[in-house]
Amino acid sequence: MTIKFVCTCGKHLRARDEMASRRSVCPRCGAPVGIPALAPTNPGHVPPLSPLERQRLARARAPVPKPTPEPKPAAPTPPRPINPRIVRLLPAAGKRHPDLVGRRLEQHWHECLLYPLRAWRLCLGLAVILTALTTVIALFLPRLVAETTNSLSQAALRVTLVALSLVAVALPCSFLDCVLASSAAGEIYYILWSGNPLLVLVRSAGKWLGCFLAGSAVFAGVALGYWLACGDPAFVDYLILFELSVVAVAYWMFTLLAVTDRGRVRDLNPVTVADLAHRLGWSGVSVVLAAAVLFLFHGWLILAGVTETHRAVIQGWSMLVGGWFSGIFWSTFFCRLLGIWCYRSRQIVPATDEVID
């Protein structure tokens, strides 16, 4: 072995004379190395590789791992936009602090039960106010109806009782209307209220009355006419009256949902109500029917409490407070659930007209 040379990696190599002007592989680094000729004209010259040798070297070469890019930091979630038409009902006005910071919109129906549970103080206070109004109306209204004198004091008392009756009707309507509106808009805050309470009472009472007259009044009129014409009602008569009442209340609720869903008065028509019922599906129809049954039950319980106040005031008050509190609690739950379903169905099925968020 007379031919001595050095590889590019620094390894000293030797080769026989018959290997001159050929190629070999370095035992240290495995790279191809050219053996010098006995009388080289170009020292260190390595003849070019053939295509087959290039493929072998490419397969033998270890793949270089690609550097994995560093994950980008997640962008902070922007705060949820607040509807400027709605402000929160606070004990001290002038501030708006969301009660449910960091909470997501309800995903399942049972999560909507937490909404009235967190507002049980507000529901109880509203129930006590409505109980007081109902008791005053129940005690003084029959006396005013039986009174034949038309003195100034009697007229003032009649006006006062009429005003109290309107407040007793408009107060729960406005409260539930705010719950339904905030749910249909996808708000995740607590019980929301508008800026002017008197304006809210008037608008909510007018809205609920308009929705009742838009279709439910027909079924209620048929039920009233049947009740007056049937004489002494039997079991079948009670069943027919119950079915007509459930249909009237259920259609009333669907009309309220249709108007609140897009905020348009022109949605007071059977076509929009049927379209909303189709969007909500059988689950929505079942929930509305269950809410209608509970509405009638609580109405009967409140009427029984009004009747009981004439015989036992404490027992009548207990029935009224329980009836109002339970009715407001479950109505808040159903309004929250149906409003969120309307919001989600509106996100899935794009509307063909303007949608008010």
Residue frames relative to the residue before (quaternion, step in Angstrom):
aa qw qx qy qz dx dy dz
M 1.0000 0.0000 0.0000 0.0000 0.00 0.00 0.00
T 0.0168 -0.8420 0.5364 -0.0552 3.53 -0.25 1.32
I 0.6438 0.5085 -0.3378 0.4614 3.59 1.22 -0.36
K 0.0204 -0.7877 0.6148 -0.0326 3.56 -0.72 1.13
F 0.1158 0.7795 -0.6057 0.1100 3.57 -0.99 0.90
V 0.3743 -0.7192 0.5512 0.1974 3.53 -1.31 0.27
C 0.3924 -0.7016 0.5448 0.2387 3.60 -1.00 0.90
T 0.6493 -0.5310 0.3811 0.3890 3.56 -1.25 0.35
C 0.6454 0.5099 -0.3292 0.4639 3.60 1.20 -0.40
G 0.6096 -0.5817 0.3438 0.4146 3.61 1.30 -0.08
K 0.5059 0.6477 -0.4214 0.3834 3.60 1.26 -0.05
H 0.3251 -0.7308 0.5715 0.1833 3.64 -0.87 1.00
L 0.0732 -0.8116 0.5792 -0.0244 3.55 -0.72 1.16
R 0.1495 -0.7462 0.6406 0.1026 3.49 -1.40 0.42
A 0.0625 -0.7908 0.6088 0.0124 3.57 -1.18 0.64
R 0.5574 -0.6015 0.4585 0.3424 3.52 -1.27 0.51
D 0.6596 -0.5303 0.3560 0.3962 3.53 -1.20 0.31
E 0.6646 0.5133 -0.3202 0.4385 3.58 1.01 -0.72
M 0.6322 0.5166 -0.3416 0.4656 3.65 1.25 -0.15
A 0.3750 0.7436 -0.4827 0.2711 3.58 1.24 0.10
S 0.8378 0.1632 -0.1755 0.4906 3.54 -1.15 0.85
R 0.5764 0.5491 -0.4040 0.4506 3.58 1.11 0.57
R 0.4327 -0.6689 0.5299 0.2907 3.53 -1.37 -0.03
S 0.0502 -0.7678 0.6384 0.0189 3.48 -1.23 0.60
V 0.4602 -0.6527 0.5259 0.2927 3.56 -1.31 -0.12
C 0.4507 -0.6828 0.5051 0.2749 3.54 -0.92 0.92
P 0.4225 -0.7261 0.4740 0.2639 3.65 -0.75 0.96
R 0.6527 0.5121 -0.3379 0.4445 3.62 1.15 -0.34
C 0.8315 0.2085 -0.0925 0.5065 3.58 0.60 -1.15
G 0.4411 -0.7222 0.4448 0.2932 3.60 1.21 -0.24
A 0.4932 0.6559 -0.4388 0.3660 3.61 1.22 0.15
P 0.5292 -0.6114 0.4621 0.3642 3.63 -1.07 0.57
V 0.0624 -0.7898 0.6101 -0.0112 3.54 -1.00 0.91
G 0.3388 -0.7472 0.5385 0.1922 3.59 -1.01 0.82
I 0.3456 -0.7250 0.5599 0.2034 3.54 -0.91 0.98
P 0.4468 -0.7070 0.4665 0.2878 3.62 -0.68 0.93
A 0.5165 -0.6198 0.4950 0.3224 3.54 -1.24 0.53
L 0.6412 -0.5233 0.3831 0.4100 3.55 -1.28 0.28
A 0.7738 0.0768 -0.0546 0.6264 3.56 1.10 -0.70
P 0.0537 -0.8553 0.5142 0.0333 3.61 0.44 1.15
T 0.3401 -0.7194 0.5708 0.2024 3.53 -1.10 0.82
N 0.7651 0.1703 -0.1020 0.6126 3.59 1.26 -0.48
P 0.2237 -0.8135 0.5155 0.1501 3.62 0.14 1.22
G 0.8052 0.2630 -0.2177 0.4848 3.53 -1.06 0.87
H 0.4599 0.6858 -0.4581 0.3290 3.63 1.23 0.08
V 0.1367 -0.7642 0.6279 0.0553 3.56 -0.96 0.95
P 0.4093 -0.7136 0.4982 0.2740 3.59 -0.64 1.02
P 0.5960 -0.5949 0.3986 0.3634 3.62 -1.09 0.65
L 0.4975 -0.6501 0.4957 0.2902 3.54 -1.24 0.66
S 0.4594 -0.6519 0.5290 0.2900 3.52 -1.20 0.63
P 0.6577 -0.5101 0.3552 0.4254 3.64 -1.17 0.33
L 0.6351 0.5286 -0.3402 0.4488 3.61 1.01 -0.74
E 0.6586 0.4948 -0.3127 0.4729 3.58 1.01 -0.81
R 0.6199 0.5349 -0.3543 0.4517 3.61 1.02 -0.64
Q 0.6443 0.5135 -0.3229 0.4658 3.61 1.02 -0.80
R 0.6444 0.5171 -0.3306 0.4561 3.60 0.99 -0.82
L 0.6792 0.4872 -0.2974 0.4614 3.55 0.91 -0.87
A 0.6345 0.5302 -0.3332 0.4530 3.58 1.07 -0.72
R 0.6691 0.4820 -0.3037 0.4772 3.59 1.07 -0.77
A 0.6895 0.4821 -0.2887 0.4571 3.57 1.04 -0.73
R 0.5931 0.5790 -0.3741 0.4160 3.56 1.14 -0.51
A 0.4515 -0.6914 0.4972 0.2662 3.60 -0.86 0.94
P 0.4590 -0.6870 0.4763 0.3009 3.60 -0.84 0.86
V 0.4112 -0.6998 0.5321 0.2410 3.51 -1.01 0.84
P 0.3855 -0.7312 0.4969 0.2643 3.68 -0.59 1.01
K 0.4317 -0.6943 0.5192 0.2491 3.50 -0.98 0.90
P 0.4734 -0.6714 0.4766 0.3130 3.58 -0.90 0.78
T 0.3817 -0.7256 0.5288 0.2195 3.54 -0.82 1.00
P 0.4198 -0.7134 0.4918 0.2703 3.59 -0.74 0.96
E 0.5080 -0.6464 0.4796 0.3067 3.54 -1.03 0.75
P 0.4883 -0.6688 0.4609 0.3192 3.60 -0.89 0.85
K 0.4463 -0.6891 0.5085 0.2595 3.49 -0.99 0.90
P 0.5143 -0.6380 0.4602 0.3417 3.60 -0.96 0.69
A 0.5189 -0.6552 0.4553 0.3068 3.54 -0.98 0.94
A 0.4737 -0.6712 0.4958 0.2816 3.50 -0.99 0.92
P 0.5178 -0.6428 0.4511 0.3393 3.62 -0.93 0.73
T 0.4955 -0.6652 0.4750 0.2939 3.54 -1.01 0.88
P 0.3997 -0.7199 0.5007 0.2671 3.59 -0.67 1.01
P 0.5623 -0.6062 0.4307 0.3618 3.61 -1.05 0.63
R 0.5528 -0.6231 0.4439 0.3303 3.53 -1.11 0.74
P 0.4562 -0.6917 0.4732 0.2990 3.58 -0.81 0.94
I 0.3255 -0.7476 0.5562 0.1609 3.55 -1.02 0.85
N 0.4716 -0.6645 0.5026 0.2890 3.52 -0.91 0.92
P 0.3756 -0.7594 0.4713 0.2451 3.62 -0.52 1.05
R 0.6224 0.5527 -0.3536 0.4268 3.59 1.19 -0.35
I 0.7282 0.3685 -0.2158 0.5360 3.59 1.25 -0.23
V 0.0256 -0.7688 0.6389 0.0098 3.55 -0.96 0.88
R 0.5606 -0.6433 0.4135 0.3176 3.53 -1.18 0.58
L 0.4323 -0.6674 0.5445 0.2669 3.52 -1.16 0.72
L 0.0162 0.8156 -0.5734 0.0753 3.57 -0.43 1.25
P 0.5706 -0.5686 0.4454 0.3908 3.59 -1.14 0.45
A 0.7536 0.1929 -0.1293 0.6150 3.58 1.08 -0.74
A 0.3251 -0.7747 0.5106 0.1831 3.56 -0.40 1.22
G 0.6272 0.5575 -0.4080 0.3596 3.54 -1.28 0.39
K 0.7406 0.2989 -0.2046 0.5660 3.61 1.23 -0.21
R 0.1313 -0.7575 0.6311 0.1036 3.51 -1.26 0.46
H 0.0741 0.7805 -0.6119 0.1046 3.54 -0.45 1.23
P 0.3591 -0.7344 0.5231 0.2410 3.62 -0.60 1.03
D 0.4169 -0.7312 0.4901 0.2264 3.56 -0.87 0.98
L 0.7591 0.3550 -0.1776 0.5160 3.57 1.07 -0.72
V 0.0448 0.8273 -0.5563 0.0642 3.59 0.69 1.07
G 0.8258 0.2043 -0.1727 0.4964 3.57 -0.88 0.96
R 0.5790 0.5818 -0.3901 0.4172 3.59 1.17 -0.02
R 0.3679 -0.7154 0.5525 0.2184 3.53 -1.16 0.66
L 0.6416 -0.5061 0.4040 0.4110 3.52 -1.30 0.25
E 0.5968 -0.5966 0.3938 0.3644 3.56 -1.03 0.78
Q 0.2706 -0.7812 0.5496 0.1205 3.55 -0.98 0.95
H 0.7766 0.2172 -0.1056 0.5818 3.60 1.14 -0.62
W 0.6485 -0.5617 0.3522 0.3740 3.52 -1.21 0.59
H 0.6657 0.5130 -0.3317 0.4285 3.61 0.95 -0.76
E 0.5736 0.5787 -0.3940 0.4252 3.63 1.16 -0.33
C 0.5952 0.5788 -0.3645 0.4218 3.58 1.17 -0.47
L 0.5429 0.6124 -0.4052 0.4075 3.60 1.23 -0.26
L 0.5978 0.5721 -0.3682 0.4239 3.59 1.16 -0.51
Y 0.5703 0.6195 -0.3827 0.3802 3.59 1.14 -0.57
P 0.7378 0.3546 -0.2589 0.5127 3.68 0.72 -0.86
L 0.5804 0.5777 -0.3944 0.4170 3.62 1.12 -0.46
R 0.6650 0.4837 -0.3097 0.4775 3.58 1.00 -0.74
A 0.7342 0.3857 -0.2202 0.5135 3.58 1.17 -0.53
W 0.2624 0.8054 -0.5077 0.1572 3.60 1.13 0.48
R 0.6103 0.5407 -0.3699 0.4453 3.62 1.05 -0.59
L 0.6607 0.4949 -0.3060 0.4743 3.56 0.96 -0.84
C 0.6478 0.5070 -0.3176 0.4716 3.60 0.99 -0.80
L 0.6663 0.4946 -0.3099 0.4641 3.59 0.96 -0.84
G 0.6507 0.5084 -0.3243 0.4615 3.60 0.94 -0.79
L 0.6472 0.5012 -0.3140 0.4810 3.56 1.01 -0.79
A 0.6386 0.5238 -0.3277 0.4588 3.60 1.02 -0.75
V 0.6456 0.5085 -0.3265 0.4669 3.62 1.00 -0.76
I 0.6445 0.5131 -0.3239 0.4652 3.60 0.97 -0.83
L 0.6837 0.4734 -0.2897 0.4738 3.58 0.89 -0.89
T 0.6079 0.5396 -0.3573 0.4600 3.60 1.09 -0.61
A 0.6534 0.5035 -0.3147 0.4696 3.57 0.95 -0.86
L 0.6620 0.4960 -0.3120 0.4672 3.60 0.91 -0.86
T 0.6644 0.5064 -0.3075 0.4556 3.57 0.93 -0.88
T 0.6519 0.5166 -0.3195 0.4538 3.57 0.99 -0.81
V 0.6527 0.5092 -0.3163 0.4633 3.59 0.93 -0.86
I 0.6655 0.4935 -0.3054 0.4694 3.57 0.93 -0.86
A 0.6788 0.4996 -0.3000 0.4469 3.59 0.93 -0.89
L 0.6969 0.4773 -0.2888 0.4507 3.60 1.02 -0.68
F 0.7847 0.3571 -0.1775 0.4746 3.59 0.92 -0.84
L 0.5833 0.6099 -0.3915 0.3669 3.62 1.06 -0.51
P 0.6623 0.4854 -0.3470 0.4531 3.69 0.82 -0.74
R 0.6386 0.5244 -0.3402 0.4489 3.62 1.03 -0.68
L 0.6642 0.4927 -0.3099 0.4690 3.57 1.02 -0.77
V 0.6290 0.5227 -0.3423 0.4626 3.58 1.05 -0.66
A 0.7083 0.4437 -0.2655 0.4806 3.59 1.00 -0.80
E 0.5702 0.6012 -0.3838 0.4075 3.60 1.20 -0.35
T 0.2563 -0.7949 0.5381 0.1135 3.57 -0.88 0.99
T 0.5877 0.5815 -0.3835 0.4117 3.61 1.17 -0.35
N 0.2432 -0.7697 0.5773 0.1233 3.55 -1.16 0.64
S 0.1564 0.8027 -0.5547 0.1535 3.55 0.74 1.04
L 0.6696 -0.5070 0.3646 0.4021 3.53 -1.31 0.27
S 0.6426 0.5213 -0.3251 0.4578 3.57 1.02 -0.76
Q 0.6379 0.5152 -0.3238 0.4720 3.59 1.04 -0.76
A 0.6496 0.5061 -0.3215 0.4674 3.59 0.96 -0.77
A 0.6525 0.5058 -0.3157 0.4677 3.59 0.98 -0.82
L 0.6502 0.5074 -0.3188 0.4670 3.57 1.03 -0.78
R 0.6272 0.5260 -0.3376 0.4647 3.58 1.05 -0.73
V 0.6524 0.5025 -0.3176 0.4701 3.59 0.94 -0.84
T 0.6452 0.5240 -0.3182 0.4559 3.57 1.00 -0.81
L 0.6735 0.4854 -0.3000 0.4699 3.58 0.95 -0.86
V 0.6213 0.5227 -0.3455 0.4705 3.59 1.04 -0.68
A 0.6559 0.5041 -0.3112 0.4678 3.59 0.98 -0.84
L 0.6524 0.5030 -0.3129 0.4727 3.58 0.99 -0.81
S 0.6316 0.5271 -0.3337 0.4603 3.59 1.05 -0.72
L 0.6511 0.5038 -0.3150 0.4723 3.57 1.00 -0.80
V 0.6469 0.5045 -0.3213 0.4730 3.58 1.00 -0.78
A 0.6459 0.5259 -0.3194 0.4519 3.59 0.98 -0.83
V 0.6786 0.4512 -0.2924 0.5004 3.60 1.12 -0.58
A 0.7198 0.4722 -0.2626 0.4359 3.59 0.87 -0.94
L 0.6074 0.5974 -0.3675 0.3730 3.62 1.03 -0.66
P 0.7101 0.3994 -0.2962 0.4985 3.67 0.73 -0.81
C 0.6023 0.5585 -0.3664 0.4371 3.60 1.09 -0.63
S 0.6818 0.4792 -0.2947 0.4677 3.59 0.90 -0.89
F 0.6326 0.5323 -0.3342 0.4524 3.59 1.01 -0.79
L 0.7074 0.4406 -0.2644 0.4853 3.60 0.82 -0.97
D 0.6067 0.5508 -0.3581 0.4476 3.58 1.11 -0.60
C 0.6427 0.5053 -0.3203 0.4785 3.60 1.04 -0.74
V 0.6370 0.5145 -0.3274 0.4715 3.58 1.00 -0.77
L 0.6811 0.4896 -0.2882 0.4619 3.58 0.92 -0.91
A 0.6628 0.5085 -0.3135 0.4514 3.59 0.96 -0.84
S 0.6748 0.4792 -0.3047 0.4714 3.61 0.90 -0.84
S 0.6473 0.5058 -0.3267 0.4673 3.62 1.04 -0.68
A 0.6743 0.4897 -0.2999 0.4643 3.60 0.92 -0.85
A 0.6705 0.4696 -0.2938 0.4935 3.61 1.21 -0.47
G 0.5109 -0.6695 0.4119 0.3480 3.62 1.22 -0.04
E 0.3507 0.7382 -0.5055 0.2765 3.61 1.16 0.47
I 0.2357 -0.7802 0.5663 0.1224 3.57 -1.00 0.84
Y 0.4787 0.6718 -0.4438 0.3500 3.57 1.22 0.23
Y 0.6979 -0.4656 0.3480 0.4184 3.51 -1.37 -0.11
I 0.7656 -0.2713 0.2342 0.5342 3.57 -1.17 -0.47
L 0.1658 -0.8117 0.5580 0.0483 3.56 -0.68 1.12
W 0.1208 -0.7892 0.6018 0.0209 3.51 -1.11 0.75
S 0.4796 -0.6499 0.4954 0.3197 3.55 -1.16 0.45
G 0.6968 -0.5226 0.3078 0.3830 3.55 -1.27 0.35
N 0.7779 0.2770 -0.1384 0.5467 3.61 0.94 -0.85
P 0.3302 -0.7810 0.4829 0.2187 3.66 -0.27 1.15
L 0.6495 0.5159 -0.3381 0.4446 3.61 0.93 -0.79
L 0.6528 0.5053 -0.3128 0.4697 3.57 1.00 -0.81
V 0.6292 0.5283 -0.3333 0.4625 3.57 1.07 -0.71
L 0.6354 0.5286 -0.3318 0.4547 3.59 0.96 -0.82
V 0.6842 0.4803 -0.2946 0.4629 3.58 0.86 -0.93
R 0.6871 0.4840 -0.2962 0.4539 3.59 0.84 -0.93
S 0.6789 0.4902 -0.3050 0.4537 3.57 0.88 -0.90
A 0.6493 0.5010 -0.3253 0.4708 3.59 0.95 -0.81
G 0.6592 0.4946 -0.3126 0.4724 3.60 0.97 -0.79
K 0.6423 0.5249 -0.3236 0.4551 3.58 1.01 -0.77
W 0.6890 0.4659 -0.2875 0.4749 3.58 0.86 -0.91
L 0.6423 0.5079 -0.3315 0.4686 3.58 1.02 -0.71
G 0.6536 0.5104 -0.3149 0.4617 3.58 0.98 -0.82
C 0.6519 0.4996 -0.3156 0.4753 3.59 1.01 -0.77
F 0.6350 0.5165 -0.3378 0.4647 3.59 1.08 -0.64
L 0.6997 0.4639 -0.2737 0.4695 3.57 0.92 -0.88
A 0.5897 0.6161 -0.3672 0.3712 3.62 1.17 -0.44
G 0.8306 -0.0802 0.0533 0.5484 3.61 1.13 -0.27
S 0.6542 0.5286 -0.3252 0.4322 3.56 1.01 -0.76
A 0.5757 0.5988 -0.3814 0.4056 3.59 1.13 -0.54
V 0.5922 0.5680 -0.3707 0.4350 3.59 1.12 -0.58
F 0.6972 0.4523 -0.2744 0.4838 3.58 0.83 -0.99
A 0.6421 0.5102 -0.3303 0.4673 3.59 1.01 -0.73
G 0.6440 0.5121 -0.3223 0.4681 3.61 1.04 -0.73
V 0.6341 0.5120 -0.3317 0.4751 3.58 1.02 -0.75
A 0.6525 0.5063 -0.3181 0.4655 3.61 0.97 -0.84
L 0.6624 0.4988 -0.3124 0.4635 3.59 0.95 -0.83
G 0.6594 0.5011 -0.3116 0.4657 3.58 0.96 -0.82
Y 0.6521 0.4995 -0.3238 0.4695 3.58 1.00 -0.77
W 0.6470 0.5218 -0.3258 0.4506 3.59 1.01 -0.78
L 0.6730 0.4803 -0.2972 0.4775 3.59 1.03 -0.72
A 0.7238 0.4525 -0.2490 0.4576 3.59 1.06 -0.69
C 0.6405 0.5695 -0.3433 0.3842 3.61 1.10 -0.51
G 0.4286 -0.7056 0.4728 0.3080 3.61 1.19 -0.23
D 0.7816 -0.1762 0.1871 0.5684 3.54 -0.78 -1.07
P 0.2836 -0.8105 0.4775 0.1860 3.64 -0.16 1.21
A 0.2853 -0.7264 0.6036 0.1632 3.52 -1.15 0.81
F 0.7553 -0.3705 0.2642 0.4716 3.56 -1.29 -0.16
V 0.6530 0.5071 -0.3176 0.4643 3.58 0.98 -0.85
D 0.6339 0.5265 -0.3336 0.4579 3.58 1.02 -0.73
Y 0.6455 0.5054 -0.3185 0.4758 3.58 0.98 -0.79
L 0.6396 0.5284 -0.3237 0.4549 3.56 1.03 -0.78
I 0.6572 0.4977 -0.3062 0.4761 3.59 0.98 -0.84
L 0.6504 0.5041 -0.3155 0.4726 3.58 0.97 -0.82
F 0.6415 0.5194 -0.3258 0.4611 3.59 1.00 -0.77
E 0.6602 0.5031 -0.3116 0.4625 3.60 0.93 -0.85
L 0.6598 0.4936 -0.3137 0.4718 3.59 0.93 -0.83
S 0.6512 0.5107 -0.3200 0.4611 3.60 1.00 -0.75
V 0.6436 0.5138 -0.3242 0.4654 3.59 0.98 -0.82
V 0.6556 0.5005 -0.3159 0.4690 3.60 0.95 -0.84
A 0.6444 0.5208 -0.3277 0.4539 3.61 0.97 -0.80
V 0.6915 0.4638 -0.2866 0.4739 3.60 0.86 -0.92
A 0.6517 0.5174 -0.3240 0.4502 3.61 0.97 -0.81
Y 0.6610 0.4790 -0.3152 0.4841 3.60 0.95 -0.79
W 0.5994 0.5564 -0.3498 0.4570 3.58 1.08 -0.66
M 0.6819 0.4803 -0.2924 0.4677 3.58 0.92 -0.89
F 0.6452 0.5053 -0.3294 0.4690 3.60 0.98 -0.74
T 0.6308 0.5195 -0.3377 0.4670 3.59 1.04 -0.68
L 0.6347 0.5163 -0.3226 0.4759 3.58 1.01 -0.79
L 0.6544 0.5049 -0.3138 0.4674 3.59 0.97 -0.81
A 0.6559 0.5193 -0.3181 0.4461 3.59 0.97 -0.85
V 0.6728 0.4776 -0.2986 0.4797 3.60 0.97 -0.80
T 0.6891 0.4727 -0.2853 0.4693 3.60 0.94 -0.84
D 0.5791 0.6239 -0.3785 0.3635 3.59 1.06 -0.68
R 0.8149 0.1526 -0.0657 0.5553 3.60 0.91 -0.89
G 0.4450 -0.7282 0.4372 0.2839 3.58 1.24 -0.02
R 0.5572 0.5973 -0.3908 0.4243 3.59 1.10 0.65
V 0.4533 -0.6942 0.4916 0.2664 3.54 -0.92 0.90
R 0.6317 0.5657 -0.3435 0.4037 3.60 1.07 -0.65
D 0.5536 0.6006 -0.4009 0.4147 3.60 1.28 -0.04
L 0.4742 0.6432 -0.4541 0.3940 3.60 1.26 0.24
N 0.5151 0.6033 -0.4511 0.4089 3.57 0.54 1.13
P 0.6200 -0.5879 0.3647 0.3701 3.61 -1.10 0.61
V 0.5986 0.5761 -0.3783 0.4083 3.62 1.06 -0.59
T 0.6800 0.4699 -0.2868 0.4843 3.59 0.89 -0.91
V 0.6306 0.5265 -0.3332 0.4627 3.59 1.01 -0.76
A 0.6687 0.4825 -0.3040 0.4770 3.60 0.94 -0.84
D 0.6318 0.5237 -0.3366 0.4617 3.60 1.03 -0.73
L 0.6548 0.4978 -0.3156 0.4732 3.60 0.98 -0.78
A 0.6406 0.5118 -0.3268 0.4700 3.59 0.98 -0.78
H 0.6385 0.5104 -0.3240 0.4762 3.59 1.08 -0.70
R 0.6391 0.5251 -0.3238 0.4594 3.61 1.03 -0.73
L 0.7067 0.4550 -0.2669 0.4715 3.58 0.93 -0.87
G 0.3592 -0.7644 0.4724 0.2519 3.58 1.16 -0.48
W 0.7566 -0.3882 0.2776 0.4469 3.51 -1.36 -0.15
S 0.5996 0.5573 -0.3740 0.4358 3.59 1.07 -0.57
G 0.6612 0.4963 -0.3086 0.4704 3.59 0.97 -0.80
V 0.6437 0.5120 -0.3232 0.4681 3.58 0.98 -0.81
S 0.6487 0.5156 -0.3227 0.4575 3.60 0.98 -0.81
V 0.6577 0.5013 -0.3163 0.4648 3.59 0.96 -0.84
V 0.6446 0.5127 -0.3260 0.4641 3.60 0.98 -0.80
L 0.6531 0.4980 -0.3232 0.4700 3.61 0.95 -0.78
A 0.6411 0.5065 -0.3288 0.4737 3.61 1.00 -0.77
A 0.6448 0.5076 -0.3208 0.4729 3.59 1.01 -0.78
A 0.6350 0.5244 -0.3366 0.4567 3.61 1.02 -0.71
V 0.6406 0.5138 -0.3265 0.4679 3.60 0.99 -0.79
L 0.6696 0.4846 -0.3010 0.4756 3.59 0.94 -0.85
F 0.6032 0.5529 -0.3526 0.4540 3.59 1.08 -0.67
L 0.6792 0.4756 -0.2942 0.4754 3.59 0.89 -0.90
F 0.6351 0.5262 -0.3417 0.4506 3.60 0.99 -0.76
H 0.6932 0.4604 -0.2881 0.4738 3.60 0.87 -0.87
G 0.5977 0.5440 -0.3644 0.4627 3.57 1.12 -0.55
W 0.6524 0.4951 -0.3100 0.4828 3.56 1.00 -0.83
L 0.6469 0.5225 -0.3226 0.4522 3.61 1.01 -0.79
I 0.6572 0.4936 -0.3142 0.4752 3.61 0.99 -0.75
L 0.6418 0.5040 -0.3292 0.4751 3.60 0.99 -0.74
A 0.6365 0.5106 -0.3284 0.4758 3.59 1.04 -0.73
G 0.6437 0.5109 -0.3233 0.4693 3.58 1.06 -0.71
V 0.6211 0.5285 -0.3394 0.4687 3.60 1.06 -0.71
T 0.6561 0.4980 -0.3075 0.4765 3.58 0.99 -0.82
E 0.6736 0.5116 -0.3007 0.4406 3.57 1.00 -0.82
T 0.5820 0.6024 -0.3807 0.3917 3.62 1.11 -0.54
H 0.6266 0.5359 -0.3426 0.4503 3.60 1.15 -0.47
R 0.7250 0.3907 -0.2388 0.5145 3.61 1.20 -0.40
A 0.7866 -0.0186 0.0433 0.6157 3.60 0.88 -0.94
V 0.3476 -0.7857 0.4729 0.1953 3.55 -0.32 1.26
I 0.6663 0.5114 -0.3180 0.4398 3.60 0.89 -0.89
Q 0.6770 0.4761 -0.2941 0.4781 3.56 0.91 -0.90
G 0.6434 0.5128 -0.3256 0.4660 3.57 1.01 -0.76
W 0.6357 0.5163 -0.3275 0.4713 3.59 1.01 -0.79
S 0.6423 0.5241 -0.3295 0.4520 3.60 0.94 -0.81
M 0.6675 0.4886 -0.3040 0.4726 3.58 0.93 -0.84
L 0.6602 0.5068 -0.3156 0.4557 3.58 0.99 -0.79
V 0.6652 0.4890 -0.3150 0.4682 3.60 0.89 -0.88
G 0.6660 0.4969 -0.3048 0.4655 3.58 0.94 -0.86
G 0.6704 0.5022 -0.3039 0.4539 3.58 0.94 -0.86
W 0.6815 0.4759 -0.2929 0.4725 3.58 0.91 -0.90
F 0.6737 0.4974 -0.3119 0.4488 3.61 0.87 -0.88
S 0.6743 0.4799 -0.2977 0.4759 3.57 0.89 -0.90
G 0.6560 0.5141 -0.3185 0.4515 3.58 0.97 -0.83
I 0.6751 0.4735 -0.3023 0.4782 3.61 0.92 -0.86
F 0.6259 0.5468 -0.3424 0.4383 3.61 0.98 -0.79
W 0.7415 0.4064 -0.2386 0.4775 3.58 0.71 -1.05
S 0.6055 0.5333 -0.3655 0.4640 3.59 1.09 -0.52
T 0.6248 0.5236 -0.3328 0.4740 3.59 1.06 -0.72
F 0.6380 0.5232 -0.3211 0.4648 3.58 1.00 -0.81
F 0.7025 0.4595 -0.2820 0.4646 3.59 0.79 -0.98
C 0.6369 0.5136 -0.3386 0.4646 3.61 0.99 -0.73
R 0.6450 0.5089 -0.3233 0.4695 3.59 0.99 -0.78
L 0.6784 0.4991 -0.2960 0.4507 3.58 0.86 -0.94
L 0.7099 0.4488 -0.2717 0.4699 3.60 0.78 -0.98
G 0.6268 0.5348 -0.3439 0.4504 3.60 1.04 -0.67
I 0.6599 0.4867 -0.3083 0.4823 3.60 0.97 -0.80
W 0.6274 0.5195 -0.3432 0.4677 3.59 1.02 -0.69
C 0.6324 0.5100 -0.3331 0.4786 3.59 1.01 -0.72
Y 0.6440 0.5229 -0.3206 0.4573 3.58 0.97 -0.85
R 0.7001 0.4596 -0.2804 0.4690 3.61 0.84 -0.91
S 0.6536 0.4960 -0.3294 0.4673 3.61 0.96 -0.72
R 0.6299 0.5185 -0.3364 0.4703 3.58 1.13 -0.58
Q 0.6427 0.5052 -0.3278 0.4736 3.60 1.13 -0.57
I 0.6797 0.4814 -0.2928 0.4696 3.59 1.05 -0.72
V 0.7681 0.2374 -0.1252 0.5814 3.57 0.85 -0.96
P 0.2868 -0.7851 0.5144 0.1917 3.62 -0.26 1.18
A 0.4525 -0.6962 0.4963 0.2535 3.49 -1.00 0.91
T 0.4359 -0.7033 0.5033 0.2491 3.58 -1.15 0.60
D 0.7312 0.3175 -0.2119 0.5654 3.53 1.26 0.00
E 0.7412 -0.4064 0.2856 0.4516 3.56 -1.27 0.00
V 0.1470 -0.7706 0.6168 0.0642 3.55 -1.01 0.88
I 0.2537 -0.7633 0.5764 0.1443 3.55 -0.80 1.00
D 0.2482 -0.7848 0.5531 0.1285 3.59 -0.58 1.16
